[in-house]
Amino acid sequence: MHPYLLLSQKLHKIIFEEYFLKRQTLKQLSIKYNKSISWIVKQRDEYIVDEKCHNPRAVNLVCDATFYGKRKDKLGTLVFKDVESKEILIWKHIESETIKDYIYLKNELIKLGYSILSVTLDGKRGLYKAFNHIPKQMCHFHQKKIVQRYITMRPKLEASKDLKKIVSRLTQTTEKNFTQKLDNWYAINKDFLEEKSMSSTTGELNYTHPRIRAAYRSLRTNLPYLFTYKNYKKLYIQNTTNALEGGVFSHMKNMISLHRGLRKSLKIKLVDYYLVNYKKR
């Protein structure tokens, strides 16, 4: 790179960091550099985020997406993180969370020379197929949230209360014991779950307790992926995606919220900067 361009890039980065990280206003920076506000804006906006440096190796991944800004913006980022080194490996800016995005990032990591030992996911429908032949762990936090969404935090039905107790011990039990508890619960409540009522509007027979059925079905569907972290004890597998939810996304969204009104291109640049430098934090 030409020396002048190198110096310009350094200045762009300094002003970018002073504005976004040190929260200096455009007016303060204008006074500091004795330049117009439009000049400051130009330097900030022309900063080019450094490329991600890679050290290909075997990794255990935790993968998840987050969205920020207004709903109409349709702006989010899908992130793959190495849970052992806590390094953000790769990411993609997205408008909606699709299986294709996960497959794309997985393939890009493999092209870079990484080998994927395991992956922890939020259990999005069809997502497990994106990681065929790789040990997959369903996030316990998301699983509990799914059940809670169907039976609520304070269920009134005895069957729902009993199911909530079983799920509450998800992290303290084994696959064998959990499966047995679930089997016993179903045996006791089978007739209750099969109850049907006639709709007053359509006259059709529908299940009387569809929500608790959905909660149970979710547990059954995800059961093969709830105890992977215990079945592969030699691997560094996380049982939640909290390493991204709390450790990365919350700080990233907070940084964006501190600078309301940013246009989409600047939000993306700020997120890129944050993720490239995350390991250094």
Secondary structure as UniProt FT lines:
FT   HELIX           3..20
FT   HELIX           26..33
FT   HELIX           37..45
FT   STRAND          58..67
FT   HELIX           71..73
FT   STRAND          76..82
FT   TURN            83..86
FT   STRAND          87..94
FT   HELIX           99..112
FT   STRAND          115..121
FT   TURN            125..126
FT   HELIX           127..131
FT   TURN            132..133
FT   STRAND          136..138
FT   HELIX           140..151
FT   HELIX           158..168
FT   HELIX           170..172
FT   HELIX           175..194
FT   STRAND          196..198
FT   TURN            200..202
FT   STRAND          205..207
FT   HELIX           210..222
FT   HELIX           223..225
FT   HELIX           228..231
FT   TURN            232..234
FT   HELIX           242..244
FT   HELIX           245..249
FT   HELIX           250..257
FT   TURN            258..261
FT   HELIX           264..276
FT   HELIX           278..280
//
